[in-house]
Amino acid sequence: MSGIVPYIVRFANPEFPREIRIEASFFVVQLFFSSKTAVRLFISAGGILSLAKFLDLDMKLNKDINFMAIDCLNLLIQCKLIFHADLLSTLMKLGIPERIVVVVDSLVHEREESVDYVFLLKAMDIMIALAFGPPDIQEKMCESEILPLLFDASKYFNMQCLFGLCTFLRGIARNPSLLNHLENVGIVPLCSMLIKIGLSYKNDSSKVLPLFIVGIPIRSPSAATYLLHSLSLPLCASRPMSSSSVVAECFADLQQLPKGK
């Protein structure tokens, strides 16, 4: 097995015909669902790099291969065979977050068929793991086009995917040095939009609102000013719900911030 794995994973490269890449992807999936020993062999044979190569930018032609790679990346994060911070750092160096965002963008902009939200959620799970990683990974994610692409794709997300986006942004916002960058790429209008979407779902709004009301928007004067002049907070305050204490906390924090122009 130790000699077979390196031989097979090399077929992940896009230079090989699609038919060969599909067979190689099936082999990789079988490894992941067989045993932890097989996954260790896969990792030692440079398998993580092959998963990056399986994330093909041609989503329309290679959707099945992309879905396989997303499945395996999720399993890799969950099986904890590598120190978590080291694994996330490796994924970052291989450009996997950028590739996943391209996959997400392709998924939501498909017009021939309905969006596959199951795999969209799996892709967001990988992004969430990265967002809650070490500060250097959070910073690198903000240096690329990841956030603008995700914000654009969020227009087509269902409620579960919006939950995932909320969690992702909360992870990034744990790094105080990135709050100004988040504002610059449009986090505050996005928060306002998501709060309003949450209010339109009677059963789910209480889950969406706490993620944002005590999160990114209230941490800077300019963000607070925007929200105070939008409809978001007045709508929250006028609607009785289980998260009323969160709304009260938000207003208390807003009052302590310097007034914006």
Accessible surface in RSA format (square Angstrom, percent):
REM  Atomic radii and reference values for relative SASA: ProtOr
REM  Chains: A
REM  Algorithm: Lee & Richards
REM  Probe-radius: 1.40
REM  Slices: 20
REM RES _ NUM      All-atoms   Total-Side   Main-Chain    Non-polar    All polar
REM                ABS   REL    ABS   REL    ABS   REL    ABS   REL    ABS   REL
RES MET A   1   116.69  60.4  77.07  51.0  39.62  94.3  77.57  66.0  39.12  51.8
RES SER A   2    79.58  67.2  66.05  88.1  13.53  31.2  32.59  69.4  46.98  65.8
RES GLY A   3    56.46  69.6   0.00   N/A  56.46  69.6  40.70 111.7  15.76  35.3
RES ILE A   4    92.82  52.8  89.91  67.0   2.90   7.0  92.81  66.8   0.01   0.0
RES VAL A   5     0.57   0.4   0.57   0.5   0.00   0.0   0.57   0.5   0.00   0.0
RES PRO A   6    55.83  40.7  48.55  44.3   7.28  26.5  49.23  40.6   6.60  41.0
RES TYR A   7   120.24  56.1 115.43  65.7   4.81  12.5  83.41  62.7  36.83  45.4
RES ILE A   8    34.95  19.9  34.95  26.0   0.00   0.0  34.95  25.2   0.00   0.0
RES VAL A   9    10.72   7.1   8.23   7.5   2.49   6.0   8.23   7.2   2.49   6.7
RES ARG A  10   114.60  48.1 100.64  51.3  13.95  33.2  56.23  76.9  58.36  35.4
RES PHE A  11    28.07  14.0  28.07  17.4   0.00   0.0  28.07  17.0   0.00   0.0
RES ALA A  12     0.15   0.1   0.15   0.2   0.00   0.0   0.15   0.2   0.00   0.0
RES ASN A  13    39.82  27.5  39.65  38.3   0.17   0.4   1.86   4.5  37.96  36.7
RES PRO A  14    76.63  55.8  56.05  51.1  20.58  74.8  56.32  46.5  20.30 126.2
RES GLU A  15   137.24  78.8  95.07  71.9  42.17 100.4  43.61  84.4  93.63  76.4
RES PHE A  16    46.55  23.3  40.92  25.3   5.63  14.7  41.57  25.2   4.98  14.3
RES PRO A  17    73.55  53.6  61.33  55.9  12.21  44.4  73.24  60.5   0.30   1.9
RES ARG A  18    73.68  30.9  66.24  33.8   7.44  17.7  24.84  33.9  48.84  29.6
RES GLU A  19   121.93  70.0 118.31  89.5   3.63   8.6  68.63 132.8  53.30  43.5
RES ILE A  20    70.04  39.9  67.49  50.3   2.55   6.1  69.56  50.1   0.47   1.3
RES ARG A  21     5.98   2.5   5.98   3.0   0.00   0.0   1.36   1.9   4.62   2.8
RES ILE A  22    28.85  16.4  28.85  21.5   0.00   0.0  28.85  20.8   0.00   0.0
RES GLU A  23   113.53  65.2 107.80  81.6   5.73  13.6  44.30  85.7  69.23  56.5
RES ALA A  24     4.01   3.7   0.77   1.2   3.23   7.4   3.38   4.8   0.62   1.7
RES SER A  25     2.83   2.4   2.83   3.8   0.00   0.0   0.00   0.0   2.83   4.0
RES PHE A  26   114.27  57.2 112.95  70.0   1.32   3.4 113.75  69.0   0.52   1.5
RES PHE A  27    44.25  22.1  41.95  26.0   2.30   6.0  43.60  26.4   0.65   1.9
RES VAL A  28     0.00   0.0   0.00   0.0   0.00   0.0   0.00   0.0   0.00   0.0
RES VAL A  29    40.52  26.7  40.52  36.7   0.00   0.0  40.52  35.2   0.00   0.0
RES GLN A  30   124.70  69.7 117.10  85.6   7.60  18.1  41.61  88.6  83.09  63.0
RES LEU A  31     6.95   3.9   6.29   4.5   0.66   1.7   6.85   4.8   0.10   0.3
RES PHE A  32    19.53   9.8   1.44   0.9  18.10  47.1   1.44   0.9  18.10  51.8
RES PHE A  33   140.65  70.4 106.75  66.1  33.90  88.2 112.50  68.2  28.15  80.6
RES SER A  34    75.72  64.0  37.03  49.4  38.69  89.1  45.56  97.0  30.16  42.3
RES SER A  35    56.22  47.5  43.20  57.7  13.02  30.0  45.98  97.9  10.24  14.3
RES LYS A  36   116.53  56.9 111.04  68.1   5.49  13.1  64.84  58.4  51.69  55.1
RES THR A  37    86.80  61.7  86.25  87.4   0.55   1.3  55.60  74.7  31.20  47.2
RES ALA A  38     8.98   8.3   7.47  11.5   1.52   3.5   8.59  12.1   0.39   1.0
RES VAL A  39     5.86   3.9   5.86   5.3   0.00   0.0   5.86   5.1   0.00   0.0
RES ARG A  40   127.42  53.5 122.39  62.4   5.03  12.0  53.17  72.7  74.26  45.0
RES LEU A  41    49.87  27.8  48.20  34.5   1.68   4.2  48.59  34.1   1.28   3.4
RES PHE A  42     0.00   0.0   0.00   0.0   0.00   0.0   0.00   0.0   0.00   0.0
RES ILE A  43    37.53  21.4  27.85  20.7   9.68  23.3  27.85  20.1   9.68  26.3
RES SER A  44    94.65  80.0  51.86  69.2  42.79  98.6  53.60 114.1  41.05  57.5
RES ALA A  45    26.91  24.7   2.97   4.6  23.94  54.5  13.82  19.5  13.09  34.7
RES GLY A  46    38.74  47.8   0.00   N/A  38.74  47.8  33.00  90.6   5.74  12.9
RES GLY A  47     0.00   0.0   0.00   N/A   0.00   0.0   0.00   0.0   0.00   0.0
RES ILE A  48    14.08   8.0  13.95  10.4   0.13   0.3  13.95  10.0   0.13   0.4
RES LEU A  49    82.28  45.8  80.55  57.6   1.73   4.3  80.55  56.6   1.73   4.6
RES SER A  50     4.39   3.7   2.81   3.8   1.58   3.6   4.09   8.7   0.30   0.4
RES LEU A  51     0.00   0.0   0.00   0.0   0.00   0.0   0.00   0.0   0.00   0.0
RES ALA A  52     3.67   3.4   3.63   5.6   0.04   0.1   3.67   5.2   0.00   0.0
RES LYS A  53    66.29  32.3  65.70  40.3   0.59   1.4  33.16  29.8  33.13  35.3
RES PHE A  54     0.00   0.0   0.00   0.0   0.00   0.0   0.00   0.0   0.00   0.0
RES LEU A  55     0.05   0.0   0.00   0.0   0.05   0.1   0.00   0.0   0.05   0.1
RES ASP A  56    16.73  11.7  14.97  14.9   1.76   4.2   2.44   5.7  14.29  14.3
RES LEU A  57   100.73  56.1  83.61  59.8  17.13  43.1  84.44  59.3  16.29  43.8
RES ASP A  58    67.80  47.5  59.65  59.4   8.15  19.3  26.78  63.0  41.02  40.9
RES MET A  59     7.45   3.9   4.66   3.1   2.80   6.7   4.66   4.0   2.80   3.7
RES LYS A  60   165.50  80.7 140.64  86.3  24.86  59.2  99.89  89.9  65.61  69.9
RES LEU A  61   103.76  57.8  92.82  66.4  10.94  27.5  96.80  68.0   6.96  18.7
RES ASN A  62     6.77   4.7   6.77   6.5   0.00   0.0   0.00   0.0   6.77   6.5
RES LYS A  63    40.17  19.6  38.93  23.9   1.25   3.0  32.56  29.3   7.61   8.1
RES ASP A  64    67.42  47.2  55.05  54.8  12.37  29.3  44.18 104.0  23.24  23.2
RES ILE A  65     1.16   0.7   0.69   0.5   0.48   1.1   1.15   0.8   0.01   0.0
RES ASN A  66     0.00   0.0   0.00   0.0   0.00   0.0   0.00   0.0   0.00   0.0
RES PHE A  67    21.27  10.6  21.19  13.1   0.08   0.2  21.27  12.9   0.00   0.0
RES MET A  68    14.44   7.5   8.87   5.9   5.57  13.3  13.79  11.7   0.65   0.9
RES ALA A  69     0.00   0.0   0.00   0.0   0.00   0.0   0.00   0.0   0.00   0.0
RES ILE A  70     0.00   0.0   0.00   0.0   0.00   0.0   0.00   0.0   0.00   0.0
RES ASP A  71    38.01  26.6  37.21  37.0   0.80   1.9   6.76  15.9  31.25  31.2
RES CYS A  72     0.61   0.5   0.61   0.7   0.00   0.0   0.00   0.0   0.61   0.7
RES LEU A  73     0.00   0.0   0.00   0.0   0.00   0.0   0.00   0.0   0.00   0.0
RES ASN A  74    13.21   9.1  13.10  12.7   0.11   0.3   8.79  21.2   4.42   4.3
RES LEU A  75    49.39  27.5  48.44  34.7   0.95   2.4  48.44  34.0   0.95   2.6
RES LEU A  76     2.04   1.1   1.09   0.8   0.95   2.4   1.09   0.8   0.95   2.6
RES ILE A  77    20.79  11.8  18.38  13.7   2.41   5.8  18.38  13.2   2.41   6.5
RES GLN A  78   118.00  66.0  97.83  71.5  20.17  48.0  43.27  92.1  74.73  56.7
RES CYS A  79    30.22  22.9  16.77  18.7  13.46  31.6  24.86  63.0   5.36   5.8
RES LYS A  80   166.30  81.1 140.80  86.4  25.50  60.7  85.19  76.7  81.12  86.4
RES LEU A  81    40.24  22.4   7.34   5.3  32.90  82.7  10.58   7.4  29.65  79.8
RES ILE A  82    45.09  25.7  34.82  25.9  10.27  24.7  39.80  28.7   5.29  14.4
RES PHE A  83   147.13  73.6 130.04  80.5  17.09  44.5 138.29  83.8   8.84  25.3
RES HIS A  84    82.95  45.3  79.04  54.9   3.91  10.0  61.99  63.9  20.95  24.4
RES ALA A  85    31.30  28.8  28.05  43.3   3.25   7.4  28.88  40.7   2.42   6.4
RES ASP A  86    79.95  56.0  76.90  76.5   3.05   7.2  17.98  42.3  61.97  61.8
RES LEU A  87     2.11   1.2   1.90   1.4   0.21   0.5   2.11   1.5   0.00   0.0
RES LEU A  88     0.33   0.2   0.33   0.2   0.00   0.0   0.33   0.2   0.00   0.0
RES SER A  89    29.98  25.3  29.17  38.9   0.81   1.9  17.12  36.5  12.85  18.0
RES THR A  90    49.33  35.1  48.20  48.9   1.13   2.7  23.85  32.0  25.48  38.5
RES LEU A  91     0.17   0.1   0.17   0.1   0.00   0.0   0.17   0.1   0.00   0.0
RES MET A  92    16.13   8.4   7.40   4.9   8.73  20.8   7.40   6.3   8.73  11.6
RES LYS A  93   159.17  77.6 120.70  74.1  38.47  91.6  76.06  68.5  83.10  88.5
RES LEU A  94    52.27  29.1  34.49  24.7  17.78  44.7  39.20  27.5  13.07  35.2
RES GLY A  95    21.03  25.9   0.00   N/A  21.03  25.9  19.87  54.5   1.16   2.6
RES ILE A  96     0.00   0.0   0.00   0.0   0.00   0.0   0.00   0.0   0.00   0.0
RES PRO A  97     0.00   0.0   0.00   0.0   0.00   0.0   0.00   0.0   0.00   0.0
RES GLU A  98    63.87  36.7  61.59  46.6   2.27   5.4  45.44  87.9  18.42  15.0
RES ARG A  99    72.68  30.5  72.17  36.8   0.51   1.2   8.19  11.2  64.49  39.1
RES ILE A 100     0.00   0.0   0.00   0.0   0.00   0.0   0.00   0.0   0.00   0.0
RES VAL A 101     1.27   0.8   1.13   1.0   0.15   0.4   1.13   1.0   0.15   0.4
RES VAL A 102    49.52  32.6  48.80  44.2   0.72   1.7  49.50  43.0   0.02   0.1
RES VAL A 103     0.83   0.5   0.64   0.6   0.19   0.5   0.83   0.7   0.00   0.0
RES VAL A 104     0.35   0.2   0.35   0.3   0.00   0.0   0.35   0.3   0.00   0.0
RES ASP A 105    35.75  25.0  35.67  35.5   0.09   0.2   1.31   3.1  34.45  34.4
RES SER A 106    31.09  26.3  20.89  27.9  10.20  23.5  14.38  30.6  16.71  23.4
RES LEU A 107     0.00   0.0   0.00   0.0   0.00   0.0   0.00   0.0   0.00   0.0
RES VAL A 108     0.78   0.5   0.00   0.0   0.78   1.9   0.00   0.0   0.78   2.1
RES HIS A 109    67.39  36.8  52.96  36.8  14.43  36.9  43.36  44.7  24.03  28.0
RES GLU A 110    27.22  15.6  18.48  14.0   8.74  20.8  18.98  36.7   8.24   6.7
RES ARG A 111   157.55  66.2 125.05  63.7  32.50  77.4  79.01 108.0  78.54  47.6
RES GLU A 112   132.75  76.2  93.67  70.9  39.07  93.0  61.34 118.6  71.41  58.3
RES GLU A 113   100.94  57.9  84.67  64.1  16.27  38.7  34.92  67.5  66.02  53.9
RES SER A 114   100.38  84.8  76.75 102.4  23.63  54.4  53.88 114.7  46.50  65.1
RES VAL A 115    27.12  17.8  15.88  14.4  11.24  27.1  15.88  13.8  11.24  30.5
RES ASP A 116    48.23  33.8  41.07  40.9   7.16  16.9  16.71  39.3  31.52  31.4
RES TYR A 117    70.94  33.1  67.53  38.4   3.41   8.9  46.18  34.7  24.76  30.5
RES VAL A 118    92.69  61.0  90.71  82.1   1.97   4.7  91.55  79.5   1.14   3.1
RES PHE A 119    34.75  17.4  34.75  21.5   0.00   0.0  34.75  21.1   0.00   0.0
RES LEU A 120     0.00   0.0   0.00   0.0   0.00   0.0   0.00   0.0   0.00   0.0
RES LEU A 121    45.42  25.3  45.36  32.5   0.06   0.2  45.36  31.9   0.06   0.2
RES LYS A 122    62.56  30.5  62.55  38.4   0.00   0.0  36.69  33.0  25.86  27.5
RES ALA A 123     0.00   0.0   0.00   0.0   0.00   0.0   0.00   0.0   0.00   0.0
RES MET A 124     0.79   0.4   0.79   0.5   0.00   0.0   0.79   0.7   0.00   0.0
RES ASP A 125    73.82  51.7  67.67  67.4   6.15  14.5  13.75  32.4  60.07  59.9
RES ILE A 126     0.01   0.0   0.00   0.0   0.01   0.0   0.01   0.0   0.00   0.0
RES MET A 127     0.00   0.0   0.00   0.0   0.00   0.0   0.00   0.0   0.00   0.0
RES ILE A 128    32.55  18.5  32.55  24.2   0.00   0.0  32.55  23.4   0.00   0.0
RES ALA A 129    18.55  17.1   8.96  13.8   9.59  21.8  17.67  24.9   0.87   2.3
RES LEU A 130     0.00   0.0   0.00   0.0   0.00   0.0   0.00   0.0   0.00   0.0
RES ALA A 131     0.00   0.0   0.00   0.0   0.00   0.0   0.00   0.0   0.00   0.0
RES PHE A 132    86.77  43.4  67.06  41.5  19.70  51.3  67.10  40.7  19.66  56.3
RES GLY A 133     8.22  10.1   0.00   N/A   8.22  10.1   4.24  11.6   3.99   8.9
RES PRO A 134    39.73  29.0  32.45  29.6   7.27  26.4  39.38  32.5   0.34   2.1
RES PRO A 135    84.19  61.4  84.19  76.7   0.00   0.0  84.19  69.5   0.00   0.0
RES ASP A 136    67.76  47.5  64.70  64.4   3.06   7.2  35.57  83.7  32.20  32.1
RES ILE A 137     1.59   0.9   1.59   1.2   0.00   0.0   1.59   1.1   0.00   0.0
RES GLN A 138     3.48   1.9   3.48   2.5   0.00   0.0   0.00   0.0   3.48   2.6
RES GLU A 139    68.30  39.2  67.29  50.9   1.01   2.4  14.53  28.1  53.78  43.9
RES LYS A 140    83.04  40.5  79.38  48.7   3.66   8.7  51.84  46.7  31.21  33.2
RES MET A 141     0.02   0.0   0.02   0.0   0.00   0.0   0.02   0.0   0.00   0.0
RES CYS A 142     6.04   4.6   3.52   3.9   2.52   5.9   3.90   9.9   2.14   2.3
RES GLU A 143   139.64  80.2 101.27  76.6  38.37  91.3  47.63  92.1  92.01  75.1
RES SER A 144    33.19  28.0  17.00  22.7  16.20  37.3  26.16  55.7   7.03   9.9
RES GLU A 145   118.31  67.9 115.56  87.4   2.75   6.5  53.19 102.9  65.12  53.2
RES ILE A 146     1.33   0.8   0.24   0.2   1.09   2.6   0.63   0.5   0.70   1.9
RES LEU A 147     0.62   0.3   0.62   0.4   0.00   0.0   0.62   0.4   0.00   0.0
RES PRO A 148    50.25  36.6  41.40  37.7   8.85  32.2  44.81  37.0   5.44  33.8
RES LEU A 149    59.62  33.2  58.92  42.2   0.69   1.7  59.29  41.6   0.33   0.9
RES LEU A 150     0.14   0.1   0.00   0.0   0.14   0.3   0.14   0.1   0.00   0.0
RES PHE A 151    23.30  11.7  18.29  11.3   5.02  13.1  18.54  11.2   4.76  13.6
RES ASP A 152    51.74  36.2  47.56  47.3   4.18   9.9  21.03  49.5  30.72  30.6
RES ALA A 153     0.50   0.5   0.50   0.8   0.00   0.0   0.50   0.7   0.00   0.0
RES SER A 154     3.66   3.1   0.23   0.3   3.43   7.9   0.00   0.0   3.66   5.1
RES LYS A 155   135.64  66.2 101.52  62.3  34.12  81.2  62.16  56.0  73.48  78.3
RES TYR A 156    80.69  37.7  70.98  40.4   9.71  25.3  48.14  36.2  32.55  40.1
RES PHE A 157    17.87   8.9   0.00   0.0  17.87  46.5   0.00   0.0  17.87  51.1
RES ASN A 158    44.69  30.8  35.62  34.4   9.07  21.8  29.48  70.9  15.21  14.7
RES MET A 159    18.69   9.7  13.98   9.3   4.70  11.2  13.90  11.8   4.79   6.3
RES GLN A 160   106.34  59.5 102.97  75.3   3.37   8.0  25.59  54.5  80.75  61.2
RES CYS A 161     0.00   0.0   0.00   0.0   0.00   0.0   0.00   0.0   0.00   0.0
RES LEU A 162     6.91   3.8   6.91   4.9   0.00   0.0   6.91   4.9   0.00   0.0
RES PHE A 163    44.87  22.4  44.70  27.7   0.17   0.4  44.87  27.2   0.00   0.0
RES GLY A 164     9.24  11.4   0.00   N/A   9.24  11.4   8.76  24.0   0.48   1.1
RES LEU A 165     0.00   0.0   0.00   0.0   0.00   0.0   0.00   0.0   0.00   0.0
RES CYS A 166     0.00   0.0   0.00   0.0   0.00   0.0   0.00   0.0   0.00   0.0
RES THR A 167    44.21  31.4  44.21  44.8   0.00   0.0  27.72  37.2  16.49  24.9
RES PHE A 168     0.00   0.0   0.00   0.0   0.00   0.0   0.00   0.0   0.00   0.0
RES LEU A 169     0.28   0.2   0.28   0.2   0.00   0.0   0.28   0.2   0.00   0.0
RES ARG A 170    69.68  29.3  66.50  33.9   3.18   7.6  11.08  15.1  58.61  35.5
RES GLY A 171     0.00   0.0   0.00   N/A   0.00   0.0   0.00   0.0   0.00   0.0
RES ILE A 172     0.00   0.0   0.00   0.0   0.00   0.0   0.00   0.0   0.00   0.0
RES ALA A 173     1.71   1.6   1.67   2.6   0.04   0.1   1.71   2.4   0.00   0.0
RES ARG A 174   133.39  56.0 108.71  55.4  24.68  58.8  37.07  50.7  96.32  58.4
RES ASN A 175    13.95   9.6  10.02   9.7   3.93   9.5   5.75  13.8   8.20   7.9
RES PRO A 176   101.56  74.0  89.80  81.9  11.76  42.8  90.12  74.4  11.44  71.1
RES SER A 177    83.20  70.3  48.26  64.4  34.94  80.5  57.44 122.3  25.76  36.1
RES LEU A 178    14.50   8.1  14.50  10.4   0.00   0.0  14.50  10.2   0.00   0.0
RES LEU A 179    23.20  12.9  23.04  16.5   0.15   0.4  23.04  16.2   0.15   0.4
RES ASN A 180   106.66  73.6 104.65 101.1   2.00   4.8  23.82  57.3  82.84  80.1
RES HIS A 181    59.28  32.4  56.36  39.2   2.92   7.5  36.87  38.0  22.40  26.1
RES LEU A 182     0.00   0.0   0.00   0.0   0.00   0.0   0.00   0.0   0.00   0.0
RES GLU A 183    42.07  24.2  27.69  20.9  14.39  34.3   9.55  18.5  32.52  26.5
RES ASN A 184   126.07  86.9  88.59  85.6  37.48  90.2  26.85  64.6  99.21  95.9
RES VAL A 185    38.38  25.3  17.70  16.0  20.68  49.8  25.60  22.2  12.78  34.7
RES GLY A 186    24.85  30.6   0.00   N/A  24.85  30.6  20.69  56.8   4.16   9.3
RES ILE A 187     0.00   0.0   0.00   0.0   0.00   0.0   0.00   0.0   0.00   0.0
RES VAL A 188     8.56   5.6   8.52   7.7   0.04   0.1   8.56   7.4   0.00   0.0
RES PRO A 189    64.09  46.7  59.04  53.8   5.05  18.4  59.95  49.5   4.14  25.7
RES LEU A 190    14.74   8.2  10.49   7.5   4.26  10.7  14.11   9.9   0.63   1.7
RES CYS A 191     0.10   0.1   0.10   0.1   0.00   0.0   0.00   0.0   0.10   0.1
RES SER A 192     4.06   3.4   4.06   5.4   0.00   0.0   2.11   4.5   1.95   2.7
RES MET A 193    63.71  33.0  59.65  39.5   4.06   9.7  34.35  29.2  29.36  38.9
RES LEU A 194     0.54   0.3   0.20   0.1   0.34   0.8   0.20   0.1   0.34   0.9
RES ILE A 195     0.31   0.2   0.31   0.2   0.00   0.0   0.31   0.2   0.00   0.0
RES LYS A 196    79.08  38.6  71.26  43.7   7.82  18.6  37.26  33.5  41.82  44.6
RES ILE A 197    51.36  29.2  48.77  36.3   2.59   6.2  51.36  37.0   0.00   0.0
RES GLY A 198     0.06   0.1   0.00   N/A   0.06   0.1   0.00   0.0   0.06   0.1
RES LEU A 199    14.40   8.0  11.35   8.1   3.04   7.6  11.51   8.1   2.88   7.8
RES SER A 200    81.85  69.2  44.73  59.7  37.12  85.5  49.68 105.8  32.17  45.1
RES TYR A 201    99.74  46.6  96.15  54.7   3.59   9.3  56.16  42.2  43.58  53.7
RES LYS A 202   177.54  86.6 151.23  92.8  26.32  62.7  94.31  84.9  83.23  88.7
RES ASN A 203   132.18  91.2 112.38 108.6  19.79  47.7  28.04  67.5 104.14 100.7
RES ASP A 204    35.46  24.8  35.46  35.3   0.00   0.0   0.24   0.6  35.22  35.1
RES SER A 205     1.94   1.6   1.94   2.6   0.00   0.0   0.00   0.0   1.94   2.7
RES SER A 206    37.59  31.8  31.28  41.7   6.31  14.5  11.18  23.8  26.41  37.0
RES LYS A 207   126.24  61.6 114.00  70.0  12.23  29.1  73.30  66.0  52.94  56.4
RES VAL A 208     1.82   1.2   1.82   1.6   0.00   0.0   1.82   1.6   0.00   0.0
RES LEU A 209     0.00   0.0   0.00   0.0   0.00   0.0   0.00   0.0   0.00   0.0
RES PRO A 210    38.28  27.9  36.07  32.9   2.21   8.0  36.30  30.0   1.98  12.3
RES LEU A 211    48.99  27.3  47.77  34.2   1.23   3.1  48.71  34.2   0.28   0.8
RES PHE A 212     1.65   0.8   1.56   1.0   0.09   0.2   1.65   1.0   0.00   0.0
RES ILE A 213     1.55   0.9   0.00   0.0   1.55   3.7   1.55   1.1   0.00   0.0
RES VAL A 214    37.55  24.7  26.71  24.2  10.84  26.1  26.71  23.2  10.84  29.4
RES GLY A 215     0.39   0.5   0.00   N/A   0.39   0.5   0.39   1.1   0.00   0.0
RES ILE A 216     6.01   3.4   3.14   2.3   2.87   6.9   3.14   2.3   2.87   7.8
RES PRO A 217     0.07   0.1   0.07   0.1   0.00   0.0   0.07   0.1   0.00   0.0
RES ILE A 218    16.30   9.3  11.69   8.7   4.61  11.1  11.69   8.4   4.61  12.5
RES ARG A 219   105.68  44.4  79.25  40.4  26.44  62.9  31.00  42.4  74.68  45.3
RES SER A 220    15.57  13.2  15.26  20.4   0.31   0.7  15.29  32.6   0.28   0.4
RES PRO A 221    50.38  36.7  50.13  45.7   0.25   0.9  50.13  41.4   0.25   1.6
RES SER A 222    67.36  56.9  55.37  73.9  11.99  27.6  50.53 107.6  16.84  23.6
RES ALA A 223     1.86   1.7   0.64   1.0   1.22   2.8   1.86   2.6   0.00   0.0
RES ALA A 224     4.08   3.8   4.08   6.3   0.00   0.0   4.08   5.7   0.00   0.0
RES THR A 225    26.77  19.0  25.20  25.5   1.57   3.7  22.81  30.6   3.96   6.0
RES TYR A 226    97.41  45.5  89.29  50.8   8.13  21.1  68.00  51.1  29.41  36.3
RES LEU A 227     1.45   0.8   1.45   1.0   0.00   0.0   1.45   1.0   0.00   0.0
RES LEU A 228    86.89  48.4  66.04  47.2  20.85  52.4  66.38  46.6  20.51  55.2
RES HIS A 229   153.35  83.8 116.20  80.8  37.15  95.0  90.38  93.1  62.97  73.3
RES SER A 230    19.14  16.2   7.24   9.7  11.90  27.4  15.88  33.8   3.26   4.6
RES LEU A 231   116.50  64.9 116.01  83.0   0.49   1.2 116.01  81.5   0.49   1.3
RES SER A 232     0.00   0.0   0.00   0.0   0.00   0.0   0.00   0.0   0.00   0.0
RES LEU A 233     1.05   0.6   1.05   0.8   0.00   0.0   1.05   0.7   0.00   0.0
RES PRO A 234    67.31  49.1  57.13  52.1  10.18  37.0  63.73  52.6   3.58  22.3
RES LEU A 235    73.22  40.8  71.70  51.3   1.52   3.8  72.45  50.9   0.77   2.1
RES CYS A 236     2.43   1.8   0.00   0.0   2.43   5.7   0.00   0.0   2.43   2.6
RES ALA A 237    63.70  58.6  30.03  46.3  33.67  76.6  34.11  48.0  29.58  78.4
RES SER A 238    84.83  71.7  51.22  68.4  33.61  77.4  50.27 107.1  34.55  48.4
RES ARG A 239    73.54  30.9  67.93  34.6   5.61  13.4  25.81  35.3  47.73  28.9
RES PRO A 240   125.86  91.7 100.45  91.6  25.41  92.4 110.50  91.2  15.36  95.4
RES MET A 241    34.60  17.9  10.64   7.0  23.96  57.0  24.78  21.1   9.82  13.0
RES SER A 242   101.20  85.5  59.49  79.4  41.71  96.1  59.52 126.8  41.67  58.4
RES SER A 243     5.92   5.0   2.22   3.0   3.71   8.5   5.92  12.6   0.00   0.0
RES SER A 244    66.95  56.6  60.97  81.4   5.98  13.8  34.70  73.9  32.25  45.2
RES SER A 245    81.16  68.6  68.61  91.6  12.55  28.9  53.99 115.0  27.17  38.1
RES VAL A 246    28.84  19.0  28.21  25.5   0.63   1.5  28.84  25.1   0.00   0.0
RES VAL A 247     9.50   6.2   9.50   8.6   0.00   0.0   9.50   8.3   0.00   0.0
RES ALA A 248    61.54  56.6  50.10  77.3  11.44  26.0  57.02  80.3   4.52  12.0
RES GLU A 249    89.74  51.5  83.46  63.1   6.28  15.0  29.25  56.6  60.49  49.4
RES CYS A 250     0.43   0.3   0.43   0.5   0.00   0.0   0.00   0.0   0.43   0.5
RES PHE A 251    57.47  28.8  57.47  35.6   0.00   0.0  57.47  34.8   0.00   0.0
RES ALA A 252    46.32  42.6  41.10  63.4   5.21  11.9  44.63  62.8   1.69   4.5
RES ASP A 253    44.49  31.2  42.17  42.0   2.32   5.5  10.45  24.6  34.04  33.9
RES LEU A 254     9.41   5.2   1.94   1.4   7.47  18.8   2.08   1.5   7.33  19.7
RES GLN A 255   149.25  83.5 114.67  83.8  34.58  82.3  46.02  98.0 103.23  78.3
RES GLN A 256   148.67  83.1 113.13  82.7  35.54  84.6  45.18  96.2 103.49  78.5
RES LEU A 257    42.21  23.5  33.11  23.7   9.10  22.9  33.39  23.4   8.82  23.7
RES PRO A 258    91.96  67.0  77.08  70.3  14.88  54.1  89.11  73.6   2.85  17.7
RES LYS A 259   204.32  99.7 170.31 104.5  34.02  81.0 119.12 107.2  85.20  90.8
RES GLY A 260    32.58  40.2   0.00   N/A  32.58  40.2  11.04  30.3  21.54  48.3
RES LYS A 261   245.44 119.7 179.19 109.9  66.24 157.7 156.87 141.2  88.57  94.3
END  Absolute sums over single chains surface
CHAIN  1 A    12266.8      10143.0       2123.7       7529.2       4737.6
END  Absolute sums over all chains
TOTAL         12266.8      10143.0       2123.7       7529.2       4737.6
